[in-house]
């Protein structure tokens, strides 16, 4: 008897009992299927999506798609233009890994500009996502991306524009799911941005992830 493929496990996880229970039972009895179940759950956790089929379909290729997009352009403007022309880049998975990379790079002073561009790219991709991803969840993703970009505001940048962006982030967050964990992360990034605008030393402090 063959083992379950990742796509099959994802489909079973998306179902209600008894299909879901059967999937977990098989995974408990078969080490290979158990490893694949763990891989699907890890993909769901990594790209922040509740649908296991989306997590597998988009999560497995998201890194490669992002790399391909970044290699074809040299700036945020060129990345965004290419993304808008190619539907394959307009996915939750690509947006999420771009945001993930931005939040990793923001700890290094030399990489903060690149991190800011990646966060803005993630927000731009979020703006293209269809209602099949659920508008409230897309709003959460976009708010996180925009807030991350604001936390990377260079000291001394003209503040009135940044303050308008902060207001836009709050509005976008209000349109989201209301998830408290998301709100804490967004507000943490906004607090960091306000410290930078106020001339404080918050640029080095990283909010909870």
C-alpha positions, -999 to 999 in steps of 0.1 A, spaced: 0 0 0 14 34 -10 19 63 14 -3 94 14 10 123 -7 13 158 9 -16 170 -13 -38 141 -2 -30 147 35 -38 184 30 -71 175 14 -80 152 42 -71 177 69 -94 202 52 -123 178 57 -144 173 88 -146 141 108 -144 111 101 -120 119 72 -99 142 94 -98 115 121 -89 88 96 -59 109 84 -45 114 118 -51 77 126 -31 67 95 -3 91 104 -1 76 139 3 41 125 27 49 96 59 68 103 62 81 67 26 94 66 33 108 101 63 127 88 43 141 59 14 152 82 40 170 103 53 187 71 19 199 61 13 213 96 47 230 95 38 246 62 5 259 77 24 273 106 51 289 85 30 307 60 3 316 85 -26 301 66 -54 280 80 -62 260 49 -38 230 45 -44 228 8 -33 264 3 -3 258 26 9 229 6 1 243 -29 16 277 -22 40 270 6 61 244 -13 69 268 -42 68 302 -24 105 305 -18 114 297 -53 88 321 -67 101 349 -45 137 342 -55 127 343 -92 109 376 -87 138 392 -69 163 381 -95 143 397 -123 143 432 -108 166 455 -89 141 476 -70 107 476 -53 92 493 -83 105 467 -107 94 438 -84 60 453 -80 56 459 -118 65 423 -126 43 409 -98 13 428 -112 19 413 -147 24 377 -135 -4 360 -116 19 333 -103 35 358 -79 1 370 -66 -3 344 -39 -6 344 -1 25 322 0 48 346 -19 35 375 2 41 357 34 77 346 26 85 381 15 73 394 48 91 366 67 124 376 50 118 413 57 114 406 94 145 385 94 166 411 76 154 440 97 177 431 126 208 439 105 215 476 99 230 470 64 199 451 53 171 474 66 165 491 33 161 457 16 139 446 44 117 476 40 113 470 3 104 434 9 77 443 34 63 468 10 63 441 -17 44 418 6 18 445 12 15 451 -26 10 413 -32 -16 413 -4 -34 440 -23 -38 417 -53 -52 387 -34 -87 376 -43 -116 371 -18 -109 333 -19 -83 340 8 -109 358 29 -108 396 31 -103 397 69 -72 375 68 -58 394 38 -63 426 59 -43 410 87 -15 402 63 -14 436 47 -15 454 81 15 432 93 34 440 61 27 478 62 36 480 99 68 461 93 78 486 66 70 515 89 92 500 116 120 503 91 115 540 86 149 557 84 155 583 112 148 618 100 124 609 73 96 634 68 70 625 94 37 636 80 37 609 54 46 583 79 19 594 102 -7 590 74 7 555 68 3 546 105 -33 557 103 -37 535 72 -23 505 90 -47 510 119 -76 512 95 -64 480 77 -60 462 110 -96 472 120 -108 454 88 -90 422 98 -100 392 118 -95 407 152 -68 382 161 -51 394 193 -17 380 183 -18 398 150 -28 430 167 0 427 192 26 423 164 12 452 144 10 475 174 45 465 183 59 475 149 39 508 150 53 516 184 88 511 170 80 534 141 67 561 164 99 559 185 120 563 153 99 593 142 102 608 177 140 605 176 141 577 202 163 546 202 135 522 192 151 514 159 170 485 175 142 470 195 124 441 179 87 436 187 73 402 195 69 378 165 
